[in-house]
Amino acid sequence: MALDYQVFGHCAPAFHAHSILWYILLCLAAMLILRRSLPPAIGVLALLLFVLDESHILPAGWWANRNSVIAVALGFLGVAAHLRWREEQWRPGIFLSLAGYAGGLLASETALGALAYVLAYELFGAQKGIRARFRAAAPVFVIAVGYYAFYRFNGYGAANSELYLDPGTNLPGYLMAAPGRFLMHMGGQFFMLPCEATFLRPSLEPVFIVMGLGALIIMGFALHVLWPGFEERERRALRWLIPGALIATLPSLAAIVNARVLLAPSLGGAAVIAVMIVHAWRMKGTATVAVLKRRLVRGLMWLFIILHLGVSAILWPAQVAGLRLLMGHLNAIMRSIEMDEERIAESQVLVVNAPDPYTGVYPVMLRYFDGLPQAKSWWLLSMAPFTHRLTRTGDRELELEIVNGQLCTTLIEKLFRSPERPMRPGDRHDLKGLIITVLETGDSGPSRLRLEFEESPETDRYQILVFHNGGYRRIRPPEMGTSLELPYTLP
């Protein structure tokens, strides 16, 4: 990203062109694996499914997520080299595979998903003895352990968040969340269920978990019906590609439930769907399968064709265009923030109520991108989706009340604060110019805060912003004993 900025400046199309080149490399790496593992016709279909997979849209199209594409592309190149080394005794393969794994891990921990396929191949796919398998897997194991030791020793990883659950620091939390997240990912992988909706409506999570379980049952039933008709090469490939995809989901279960984390698991998913489509197509009229089973499997085949070859192809341009429109709208809101630009460099900015995390947090980054001066501080008080009441209680004091609500009720708020570290009445946070004291709390977070300014909030030191009527407006604090009501509205 730093290289892009140095070479292309603010030319965003060039950034995306660079990302597309990495995505092409990812698809070529997937092709090398599928070509070696599956018969030609099925391998081509699996590659097409992989290329069009809607879970790849955000990694390929979001500049900040390119690291995952790089990581999995290099990791898959390593897997392809490993397969050639093991099946053709191609000596350079061992060195190229290790280089691919190391390069992928330097890009992102997402590469751990690619390493899962090597483990699955040696456990379930390699045809040589156990001792040979152990020797072949040992270098990968050493790299993975070394990477993890470096990762932990240098303090990488997530902490104190309810959404990012690092198994190295919060194993109980990870184990509690993993089954539900796994099922939701399976529903997204095979039936394109929009599990990201739980980010906006957490109450939908049980629904998507049940639907994900149903997706696994359907897939298991279809594989059971079709398995006797598979060729031995296909069976052998699925014996390690399916476990590889399942193991590859384990690192992704530490993150937010989102289709973009399925980049590595989607390789095995594409292979399974391709084999099922081809054999369901061929079983038309066969007498070896009961009529009802045949109809169910062929119905599933048509559903896969519609979803993964039709809808998914449409979603690529649709999502990119939608994302562009949405971000353009939100960027326009941030660029229209009412502030005193002449003294912004000496100001401490207080955002009382942000309706969404993007416009609440990202003005700092957008101002940097636009070459504008930065404020001394940028404080965001609340993203709670409730009415807020700001009351003047002293010469240098305000109180903020979340009316009929509280903080930390939405997933985006829980991203920043885990329930294991609750805020309690009396907690004080000194922000060097503003002291925030928790006065009252609810089940999930504070419902009333005291704001103690180092100087009067009317002074030029502070700029207080509220979201009102579709934009951020600068306000003067209420008079003593009076309040300002701020109804919740979407941006």
C-alpha positions as CSV (number, residue, x, y, z in Angstrom):
1,M,0.0,0.0,0.0
2,A,2.9,2.3,0.8
3,L,4.4,1.5,-2.6
4,D,1.0,2.2,-4.3
5,Y,0.9,5.6,-2.7
6,Q,4.5,6.4,-3.6
7,V,4.1,5.4,-7.2
8,F,0.5,6.3,-8.0
9,G,-0.3,9.1,-5.6
10,H,-4.0,9.5,-5.3
11,C,-4.9,7.5,-8.4
12,A,-7.3,5.0,-6.9
13,P,-7.9,3.1,-10.2
14,A,-4.2,2.2,-10.2
15,F,-4.5,0.8,-6.7
16,H,-7.3,-1.4,-7.8
17,A,-5.5,-2.5,-10.9
18,H,-2.6,-3.6,-8.7
19,S,-5.1,-5.6,-6.5
20,I,-6.6,-7.2,-9.6
21,L,-3.2,-8.5,-10.6
22,W,-2.9,-10.2,-7.2
23,Y,-6.3,-11.7,-7.7
24,I,-5.3,-13.1,-11.1
25,L,-2.3,-14.7,-9.4
26,L,-4.6,-16.2,-6.8
27,C,-6.8,-17.7,-9.5
28,L,-3.8,-19.1,-11.3
29,A,-2.5,-20.7,-8.1
30,A,-5.9,-22.2,-7.6
31,M,-5.8,-23.5,-11.2
32,L,-2.5,-25.3,-10.6
33,I,-4.0,-27.1,-7.6
34,L,-7.3,-28.0,-9.2
35,R,-5.6,-29.1,-12.5
36,R,-3.5,-31.6,-10.6
37,S,-6.3,-32.8,-8.4
38,L,-9.5,-33.2,-10.5
39,P,-10.4,-34.4,-14.0
40,P,-10.1,-31.6,-16.7
41,A,-13.8,-30.9,-17.1
42,I,-14.5,-30.8,-13.4
43,G,-11.3,-28.8,-12.7
44,V,-12.3,-26.1,-15.2
45,L,-15.8,-25.8,-13.6
46,A,-14.3,-25.7,-10.1
47,L,-11.9,-22.9,-11.3
48,L,-14.8,-20.9,-12.7
49,L,-16.7,-21.3,-9.5
50,F,-13.6,-20.2,-7.5
51,V,-13.0,-17.1,-9.8
52,L,-16.7,-16.0,-9.5
53,D,-17.1,-16.8,-5.8
54,E,-18.9,-13.8,-4.3
55,S,-16.9,-14.1,-1.1
56,H,-13.9,-12.8,-3.1
57,I,-15.5,-9.5,-4.1
58,L,-14.4,-7.6,-1.0
59,P,-10.8,-9.0,-0.8
60,A,-10.3,-8.2,-4.5
61,G,-12.1,-4.8,-4.5
62,W,-11.2,-3.4,-1.1
63,W,-7.7,-2.0,-1.1
64,A,-7.3,-2.5,2.7
65,N,-8.1,-6.2,2.3
66,R,-5.5,-6.9,-0.5
67,N,-3.2,-8.5,2.1
68,S,-5.5,-11.5,2.3
69,V,-5.4,-12.0,-1.5
70,I,-1.6,-11.8,-1.4
71,A,-1.4,-14.2,1.5
72,V,-3.6,-16.9,0.0
73,A,-2.2,-16.5,-3.5
74,L,1.4,-17.1,-2.3
75,G,0.1,-19.9,0.0
76,F,-1.7,-21.7,-2.8
77,L,1.4,-21.4,-5.0
78,G,3.2,-23.2,-2.2
79,V,0.5,-25.9,-2.1
80,A,0.8,-26.4,-5.8
81,A,4.6,-26.7,-5.6
82,H,4.1,-29.2,-2.7
83,L,1.8,-31.4,-4.7
84,R,4.2,-31.5,-7.7
85,W,7.1,-32.3,-5.4
86,R,5.2,-35.1,-3.7
87,E,3.6,-36.7,-6.8
88,E,6.4,-36.1,-9.4
89,Q,9.4,-36.0,-7.1
90,W,10.1,-32.5,-8.5
91,R,12.9,-31.4,-6.1
92,P,12.5,-27.6,-6.6
93,G,9.0,-28.1,-5.3
94,I,10.0,-28.4,-1.6
95,F,11.9,-25.1,-1.7
96,L,9.3,-23.3,-3.7
97,S,6.5,-24.5,-1.4
98,L,8.3,-23.3,1.7
99,A,9.0,-19.9,0.0
100,G,5.3,-19.7,-0.9
101,Y,4.2,-20.4,2.7
102,A,6.7,-17.9,4.2
103,G,5.7,-15.2,1.7
104,G,2.1,-15.7,2.4
105,L,2.5,-15.6,6.2
106,L,4.5,-12.3,5.8
107,A,1.5,-10.9,4.1
108,S,-1.2,-12.0,6.5
109,E,-2.2,-14.7,9.0
110,T,-4.8,-15.6,6.4
111,A,-2.1,-17.8,4.8
112,L,-2.7,-20.3,7.6
113,G,-5.8,-21.3,5.7
114,A,-3.6,-22.3,2.7
115,L,-1.3,-24.3,5.0
116,A,-4.4,-26.3,6.1
117,Y,-4.5,-27.9,2.6
118,V,-1.0,-29.3,3.0
119,L,-1.9,-30.8,6.3
120,A,-5.1,-32.3,4.9
121,Y,-3.2,-33.7,1.8
122,E,-0.6,-35.5,3.9
123,L,-3.3,-36.9,6.3
124,F,-5.8,-38.0,3.7
125,G,-4.6,-37.6,0.2
126,A,-0.9,-38.7,-0.1
127,Q,-0.5,-42.3,-1.2
128,K,2.9,-43.0,0.4
129,G,3.5,-44.4,3.9
130,I,3.0,-42.6,7.2
131,R,6.7,-41.9,7.7
132,A,7.0,-40.2,4.3
133,R,3.9,-38.2,5.0
134,F,5.4,-37.1,8.4
135,R,8.6,-36.0,6.7
136,A,6.8,-34.1,4.0
137,A,4.6,-32.3,6.5
138,A,7.5,-31.5,9.0
139,P,8.8,-28.4,7.2
140,V,5.4,-26.9,7.0
141,F,4.8,-27.6,10.7
142,V,8.1,-25.9,11.6
143,I,7.2,-22.8,9.6
144,A,3.8,-22.6,11.2
145,V,5.1,-23.0,14.7
146,G,7.9,-20.5,14.1
147,Y,5.4,-18.0,12.7
148,Y,3.1,-18.5,15.7
149,A,6.0,-18.0,18.1
150,F,7.0,-14.8,16.3
151,Y,3.4,-13.7,16.2
152,R,2.9,-14.1,20.0
153,F,6.4,-12.9,21.1
154,N,5.9,-9.6,19.2
155,G,2.4,-8.9,20.5
156,Y,0.4,-9.4,17.3
157,G,-3.2,-10.5,17.4
158,A,-6.5,-9.2,18.8
159,A,-7.4,-8.5,22.4
160,N,-10.3,-7.0,24.4
161,S,-12.8,-7.3,21.5
162,E,-15.9,-9.4,21.3
163,L,-15.7,-9.8,17.6
164,Y,-12.1,-10.6,17.1
165,L,-11.3,-13.6,19.4
166,D,-7.7,-14.5,19.3
167,P,-7.4,-18.2,20.4
168,G,-3.9,-17.4,21.7
169,T,-5.2,-14.9,24.2
170,N,-8.9,-15.9,24.6
171,L,-9.2,-19.6,23.9
172,P,-12.5,-20.0,25.8
173,G,-14.1,-17.2,24.0
174,Y,-12.9,-18.5,20.6
175,L,-14.2,-22.0,21.4
176,M,-17.6,-20.7,22.5
177,A,-18.0,-18.6,19.3
178,A,-16.4,-21.0,16.8
179,P,-19.3,-23.6,16.3
180,G,-21.9,-20.9,15.5
181,R,-19.5,-18.9,13.3
182,F,-18.5,-22.1,11.5
183,L,-22.1,-23.0,10.6
184,M,-22.8,-19.4,9.4
185,H,-19.7,-19.6,7.2
186,M,-20.9,-22.9,5.7
187,G,-24.3,-21.4,4.9
188,G,-22.5,-18.5,3.2
189,Q,-20.0,-20.8,1.3
190,F,-22.5,-23.2,-0.2
191,F,-25.8,-21.2,-0.4
192,M,-24.5,-17.6,-0.3
193,L,-26.5,-16.8,2.8
194,P,-25.8,-13.1,3.7
195,C,-24.4,-13.9,7.2
196,E,-23.0,-10.3,7.3
197,A,-26.5,-9.2,8.2
198,T,-25.8,-10.3,11.7
199,F,-23.4,-7.4,11.9
200,L,-26.4,-5.0,11.7
201,R,-29.0,-7.3,13.3
202,P,-27.3,-9.5,15.9
203,S,-30.7,-11.1,16.7
204,L,-30.5,-12.8,13.3
205,E,-27.5,-14.9,14.4
206,P,-29.5,-17.9,15.7
207,V,-31.4,-18.0,12.4
208,F,-28.3,-18.1,10.3
209,I,-26.7,-20.7,12.5
210,V,-29.7,-23.0,12.0
211,M,-29.7,-22.3,8.3
212,G,-25.9,-23.1,8.2
213,L,-26.6,-26.4,9.9
214,G,-29.3,-27.1,7.4
215,A,-26.8,-26.3,4.6
216,L,-24.3,-28.9,6.0
217,I,-27.0,-31.6,6.3
218,I,-28.1,-30.9,2.7
219,M,-24.5,-31.1,1.4
220,G,-23.9,-34.3,3.4
221,F,-27.0,-35.9,2.0
222,A,-26.1,-35.0,-1.6
223,L,-22.5,-36.3,-1.3
224,H,-23.9,-39.5,0.2
225,V,-26.2,-40.0,-2.8
226,L,-23.6,-39.1,-5.4
227,W,-20.5,-40.7,-3.9
228,P,-20.9,-44.1,-5.5
229,G,-20.8,-42.6,-8.9
230,F,-17.5,-40.6,-8.4
231,E,-14.4,-41.7,-10.1
232,E,-11.5,-42.7,-7.9
233,R,-9.5,-39.6,-8.8
234,E,-12.4,-37.5,-7.7
235,R,-12.9,-39.3,-4.5
236,R,-9.2,-39.0,-3.7
237,A,-9.3,-35.3,-4.3
238,L,-12.3,-34.7,-2.2
239,R,-10.8,-36.8,0.7
240,W,-8.3,-34.1,1.2
241,L,-9.9,-31.0,-0.3
242,I,-12.9,-31.2,2.0
243,P,-10.9,-31.6,5.2
244,G,-8.5,-28.9,3.9
245,A,-11.4,-26.5,3.5
246,L,-12.8,-27.3,6.9
247,I,-9.4,-26.8,8.6
248,A,-8.9,-23.6,6.6
249,T,-11.9,-22.1,8.3
250,L,-10.4,-22.4,11.8
251,P,-8.3,-19.2,11.5
252,S,-11.3,-17.3,10.0
253,L,-13.5,-18.2,13.0
254,A,-11.4,-15.7,15.1
255,A,-12.7,-12.8,13.0
256,I,-16.0,-11.1,12.3
257,V,-18.5,-13.3,10.5
258,N,-18.1,-12.1,6.9
259,A,-17.8,-13.8,3.5
260,R,-14.4,-12.2,2.9
261,V,-12.7,-14.5,5.4
262,L,-13.6,-17.5,3.2
263,L,-10.9,-16.9,0.6
264,A,-8.9,-20.0,1.5
265,P,-11.8,-22.4,2.4
266,S,-13.6,-21.5,-0.9
267,L,-11.1,-23.6,-2.9
268,G,-12.4,-26.8,-1.4
269,G,-15.9,-25.5,-1.5
270,A,-15.6,-24.8,-5.3
271,A,-14.3,-28.3,-5.8
272,V,-17.2,-30.0,-4.0
273,I,-19.8,-27.9,-5.8
274,A,-18.2,-28.6,-9.2
275,V,-18.1,-32.4,-8.6
276,M,-21.7,-32.4,-7.4
277,I,-22.9,-30.3,-10.4
278,V,-21.2,-32.6,-13.0
279,H,-22.4,-35.8,-11.5
280,A,-25.9,-34.6,-10.8
281,W,-26.1,-33.6,-14.4
282,R,-24.9,-37.0,-15.6
283,M,-27.3,-39.0,-13.3
284,K,-30.4,-38.0,-15.3
285,G,-32.4,-41.0,-16.0
286,T,-30.1,-43.4,-14.1
287,A,-31.9,-46.3,-12.4
288,T,-29.3,-46.7,-9.7
289,V,-30.7,-43.8,-7.6
290,A,-34.2,-43.5,-6.3
291,V,-36.4,-41.1,-8.2
292,L,-37.0,-38.8,-5.1
293,K,-33.2,-38.7,-4.3
294,R,-32.4,-38.0,-8.0
295,R,-34.9,-35.1,-8.1
296,L,-33.6,-33.6,-4.9
297,V,-30.0,-33.8,-6.0
298,R,-30.8,-32.3,-9.4
299,G,-32.7,-29.6,-7.8
300,L,-29.7,-28.8,-5.7
301,M,-27.6,-28.8,-8.9
302,W,-29.8,-26.2,-10.5
303,L,-29.7,-24.1,-7.3
304,F,-25.9,-24.2,-7.4
305,I,-25.8,-23.2,-11.1
306,I,-28.2,-20.3,-10.5
307,L,-26.4,-19.1,-7.3
308,H,-22.7,-19.7,-8.1
309,L,-22.6,-19.2,-11.8
310,G,-25.5,-16.7,-12.2
311,V,-26.2,-14.6,-9.1
312,S,-22.5,-14.6,-8.1
313,A,-21.5,-13.2,-11.6
314,I,-24.0,-10.4,-11.2
315,L,-23.0,-9.6,-7.7
316,W,-19.4,-8.7,-8.7
317,P,-20.3,-5.5,-10.7
318,A,-23.4,-4.9,-8.5
319,Q,-21.5,-4.9,-5.2
320,V,-18.6,-2.9,-6.5
321,A,-21.0,-0.3,-7.9
322,G,-23.0,-0.3,-4.7
323,L,-19.9,0.0,-2.5
324,R,-18.7,2.9,-4.7
325,L,-22.1,4.7,-4.3
326,L,-22.2,4.1,-0.5
327,M,-18.6,5.2,0.1
328,G,-19.1,8.2,-2.1
329,H,-22.1,9.2,0.0
330,L,-20.3,8.7,3.3
331,N,-17.2,10.5,2.1
332,A,-19.4,13.4,1.0
333,I,-20.8,13.6,4.6
334,M,-17.3,13.6,6.1
335,R,-16.0,16.2,3.7
336,S,-19.0,18.5,4.6
337,I,-18.3,18.4,8.4
338,E,-18.8,21.9,9.8
339,M,-15.6,22.9,11.5
340,D,-13.4,25.9,12.0
341,E,-10.6,24.9,9.6
342,E,-8.4,27.9,10.4
343,R,-7.7,26.6,13.9
344,I,-8.3,22.9,13.4
345,A,-4.6,22.1,14.1
346,E,-5.0,23.6,17.6
347,S,-8.4,22.1,18.3
348,Q,-9.6,19.0,20.1
349,V,-12.7,17.7,18.3
350,L,-15.5,16.0,20.2
351,V,-18.0,13.9,18.1
352,V,-21.0,13.3,20.4
353,N,-23.1,10.9,18.3
354,A,-22.0,9.1,15.2
355,P,-24.7,7.1,13.4
356,D,-22.2,4.7,11.9
357,P,-18.6,3.8,12.5
358,Y,-17.3,4.9,9.1
359,T,-18.2,8.6,9.4
360,G,-17.4,8.6,13.1
361,V,-13.9,7.2,12.9
362,Y,-12.6,7.7,9.4
363,P,-12.6,11.6,9.0
364,V,-9.1,11.5,10.4
365,M,-7.9,9.2,7.6
366,L,-9.9,11.0,4.9
367,R,-8.4,14.4,6.0
368,Y,-5.0,12.8,5.8
369,F,-5.8,11.5,2.3
370,D,-7.1,14.9,1.2
371,G,-3.9,16.6,2.6
372,L,-5.8,18.6,5.2
373,P,-4.4,19.5,8.7
374,Q,-5.3,17.2,11.6
375,A,-6.9,18.1,14.9
376,K,-4.9,17.6,18.1
377,S,-7.5,15.1,19.2
378,W,-10.5,13.4,17.6
379,W,-12.8,12.0,20.3
380,L,-15.8,9.8,19.3
381,L,-18.2,9.5,22.3
382,S,-21.0,7.2,21.0
383,M,-22.2,5.1,18.1
384,A,-25.2,3.9,20.0
385,P,-28.4,3.8,17.8
386,F,-30.5,5.8,20.2
387,T,-31.5,9.3,20.9
388,H,-28.8,11.2,22.8
389,R,-29.4,14.0,25.3
390,L,-26.6,16.5,26.0
391,T,-27.1,18.5,29.3
392,R,-25.0,21.4,30.7
393,T,-24.3,20.7,34.4
394,G,-21.4,23.0,35.2
395,D,-19.1,25.7,33.8
396,R,-16.7,23.0,32.4
397,E,-19.1,20.0,32.6
398,L,-21.6,18.3,30.3
399,E,-23.6,15.1,30.8
400,L,-24.4,12.8,27.9
401,E,-27.4,10.4,28.3
402,I,-28.3,7.7,25.9
403,V,-32.1,7.9,26.1
404,N,-33.8,4.5,26.5
405,G,-30.6,2.8,25.6
406,Q,-26.9,2.3,26.3
407,L,-23.5,1.9,24.7
408,C,-22.2,-1.5,23.5
409,T,-25.5,-2.9,22.2
410,T,-24.3,-3.2,18.6
411,L,-21.6,-5.4,17.1
412,I,-19.5,-2.5,15.9
413,E,-19.3,-1.2,19.4
414,K,-18.4,-4.6,20.7
415,L,-15.6,-4.6,18.3
416,F,-13.9,-2.0,20.5
417,R,-14.8,-3.4,23.9
418,S,-15.3,-6.9,25.2
419,P,-17.9,-7.7,27.8
420,E,-15.0,-9.2,29.8
421,R,-13.9,-5.7,30.4
422,P,-17.1,-3.9,31.3
423,M,-17.3,-0.2,32.1
424,R,-18.7,0.5,35.6
425,P,-20.1,3.5,37.4
426,G,-17.2,5.6,38.6
427,D,-14.8,4.6,35.9
428,R,-12.7,7.6,34.7
429,H,-10.9,8.0,31.4
430,D,-8.5,10.9,31.1
431,L,-8.1,11.9,27.4
432,K,-5.7,14.9,28.2
433,G,-8.2,17.7,27.8
434,L,-11.3,15.8,28.6
435,I,-12.1,13.5,31.5
436,I,-15.0,11.1,30.9
437,T,-16.7,9.5,34.0
438,V,-19.2,6.7,33.8
439,L,-22.2,7.7,35.8
440,E,-24.8,4.9,35.0
441,T,-24.6,1.6,33.1
442,G,-27.1,-0.8,31.7
443,D,-26.7,-4.5,30.8
444,S,-24.1,-3.9,28.1
445,G,-22.5,-0.5,28.7
446,P,-22.8,3.0,30.0
447,S,-26.1,4.9,29.7
448,R,-24.9,8.2,31.2
449,L,-21.5,9.9,31.1
450,R,-20.0,13.1,32.7
451,L,-17.7,15.1,30.5
452,E,-15.2,17.3,32.4
453,F,-13.4,19.7,30.1
454,E,-10.0,21.1,31.1
455,E,-11.3,24.5,29.9
456,S,-14.7,25.9,29.2
457,P,-16.2,23.9,26.3
458,E,-17.0,27.3,24.6
459,T,-13.3,28.1,24.2
460,D,-11.5,27.9,20.9
461,R,-9.7,24.8,22.2
462,Y,-12.7,22.6,21.5
463,Q,-15.0,21.9,18.6
464,I,-18.1,19.9,19.4
465,L,-19.8,18.1,16.6
466,V,-23.2,16.4,16.5
467,F,-24.9,14.4,13.7
468,H,-28.1,16.1,12.8
469,N,-30.2,16.3,9.6
470,G,-27.9,14.1,7.6
471,G,-24.6,15.7,8.5
472,Y,-22.2,16.7,11.2
473,R,-22.8,20.2,12.6
474,R,-20.7,22.2,15.0
475,I,-22.6,23.4,18.0
476,R,-22.2,25.6,21.0
477,P,-22.7,23.7,24.3
478,P,-26.2,24.1,25.9
479,E,-26.7,26.9,28.5
480,M,-26.5,26.0,32.2
481,G,-29.3,23.6,33.1
482,T,-30.6,23.1,29.6
483,S,-30.4,20.1,27.3
484,L,-30.0,19.4,23.6
485,E,-31.9,16.4,22.2
486,L,-30.2,14.5,19.3
487,P,-32.6,11.9,17.7
488,Y,-30.9,8.9,16.0
489,T,-31.0,9.1,12.2
490,L,-29.2,7.1,9.6
491,P,-26.5,8.8,7.5
